[in-house]
């Protein structure tokens, strides 16, 4: 295992990067059991604690699942879902709090999918993708930066003006209804792009919300990274026990 020359980059994070690449390149295919913790210790010459922390990171990203008495497996896309709910977009989320969503900057790009994005969008590496970057907030303040990736279709507008309102409402005009979602949230420090877009310092904590969505009845996938200024945003979860 090659170590990053930057000592500040944790060993477990370096290992998680390598393991993530094994999943993205399908060296570890979906549904496969990965090597045991002890086997990984021997392969990478690191402690069991480091291995566990790396595995925990990939479990947070919904890439691995631990099954008691059986081992740790590469998670199959959406395998745990047996029911589907309506996915709330940022616009609806704020409306339910009595706020008006506001978009102040939009950037539309075409790019080619790297291994990581290709895995999340269920497409071939190098496929053309549509990248939508938006700075958002409400009528009082700007506090969110969204980076959305979807497979490119010639039917999608490349005019930034078309994306200042709800993106999911725009997709519905293309007969795409998002009805399946999984996500995770973590606290991070902003990279330079996020600092610049949200006009914050490198030491300002942000909430990173990573969302994976799809249309169950179609072949549509979305991957979005949302960055919120921590002191200006609260993340709410609705739980309806059945």
N, C-alpha and C positions, 0 to 999 in steps of 0.2 A: 504494500500500500504506500503510495507516494504522499508524503505530508506536505501541506502548504507551508511555504517559507515564512508566512506571516504567523508569528507565534500567537497572535491574538485570536486566530481562528480556531475554535475548540476542536479537539481531536474527534469527539463524537459527531460533530457537524461535518467534518471531512469524511468520516466513515458513512454518514447518512447520505452524503452526496454520491459516494461510490455505489452504495446500495440502491439509491434511487435510479442511478443510471442503469444498473442491472435490470430494473423493472422496465424502464423506458425503452431499452433496447431489446427487451424480451429474453435476455439471458436467463431471467427468472420470469417465466410466462405466467399469465393469470391463472390462479388456482393452484399453482405449484407451491410445495412446501420448501421454504428456504433452509439453508444449513442451520443446525442447532446453535445456541449461544456458544457452547464450548467449541464447536467446529469453527465458528467465526472468530473466536479468540485465537485459535491456532493459525487460521489463515492470515489474519491481519496483525497478529502479535500485539494485541491490546487486551486490556482487562475486561472482565465480564460486565462491570459497571458501564464501561464505555459502549460496549455492544448493546446493552439494554437501553441506554439513552438514545442511541442511534435508531434502534427499532421503535422506540416510543415516538420519535420524531415522525417516522414514516406512518405510524399508526394514526397520529394526529392529522396527517395529510390524507388519510383514508386509502393508503396504498398497501398497507399490510393489516392482517387481522390475526390475532392470537386465539387459537382454539385449545381449550384446556385438555391436557393429556395427549394432544395430537401434535402440537407445534405451532409455528408461525407460517402463515401462508400469504401469497400475493393475492390481494383482494380482487375479485372479479367486478367489473363495472356495475355498480348499482345492485349487487347481488342481494343486499339486505333489504331492499325495498319490496314490500308486498302491497303497499297502498301509496297513493299519490295525492299531493295537496297542491293548491294553487300557490305559486311562487310569488312573493311580494317583491316588487321593484322598489327602488329608492323613492320614486314619486309617490307611490301608494303608502309606503312606510311613513313618510312625513305627513301625508294627508290625514292618516289615522291619528296623528298627534296634533292635528290642527295647524300644521305648518304648510307652507307653499314651497315645493322644491324649485330650486333655481340652478341653472347651468350657466357658468360664466365663460367657459372656454372649451372648445371642442377641436380635437385633432383626429383626422382620419388617415390611416396608412394602409398600404398593402405590403405584405411581407411574406417570407417563406417560413414554414413551421420548423422549429428545431426539434430535437428529440423529445424534450419535455412537453412542449405545447402539442406536438403531434400525438403524444400518448393521451393527453387529456381530451383532445378533440376527436380521437379515434380516426385519425387520418394518416396518410403516409408522410414520412419525414420529407421536408422540402415542398410540400403542397402549399399552394397560395392561401394565405389567410387574411382576414379583415381585422385590423386592429383599431379600436376606438378608444381614445383617451379623453376623459372629461373631468373638468374641475367643477365641483358642485357644492351646494349648500342650501340654505333657506333664505327667507327675506331678511334675516338678521346678520348672517355671517357665512363665509365660505369655510368649509371644514373637511371636504372629502375629495379624493382624487381616485378616479376609476380607470382601470386599464382592462378592456374587454377584448377577448380573442374569440373569433368564430371562423369556421371554414368560409372562404370567399365564394360568393355567387354573383354573377354578372348583374343580377337583378337588384343588388344592394346599391343604394346611392352612395356616391363618394363626395357629396356636398356636405360639409360640416353643419350647415344650417338645418339639415334634416334631423339632427340628433340633439337638439337643445331641449327637447321634451322627453317623455318616457321612451326608453329604448324598447321595452317589451311591448308597448303600444305600437311602435313602428314595426316590430316583428310580426305582430298580429295582422298587419296590412299585407304581409307576405304569406299569410296562412300558417304562421309558426306560433304555436302556443306552448310556452314553457310550462311543464307540469311535473317536473322531477328535479330535485335539488339535493345536494349535500354541500356542506361548508364547514370550515373551521376558522377560529379566530385566535389571534395571538398578539401580544404586545411587542413592538419592535422599535428600533430607532430608524428614522427615515434615511433613505439613500439620497443622492444628490438630486435626482429627478423629482422625487417627492418633496424635498426641501424647496426646490425652485417653484414647483407648481403651487404649493400651499403657503409659500412665503414664510417658512419656519426655519428654526435653527437646527443644526445637526443633533443637538441634545434634547430636542422636543419629542416626547414619547408619542407614538402613533399606534392606533389599533389597526392591525392588518386583518382584513376579512377576505378569505379566499372562497370563491363560490364556483361549484361545478353544476351546471344545469343541462337539461336535455328535454326533447319532446319525445314522450314515450312511443307515440304512434309513428314517428318519423325518424329520419336519420340526421337529427340536428343536435349539436353539442355546443355549449358555451363554457368558456373559462374566464373568470374575472377576478382581478386582484383589486380590492378596495382599501384605500388608506384614509383613516379618519384622524383628525387632530384629537388626541385623547381627552383633553380638558373641555372640548366643545361637543362631544358626541357620547351618547349612551346607547348601548346595544341591548335591545329587549328580545326576550324569547317568550313565545306563547306556547303553553303546554296544555293540551286537552286530553286528560286520561280517558282511556276507553275500558 
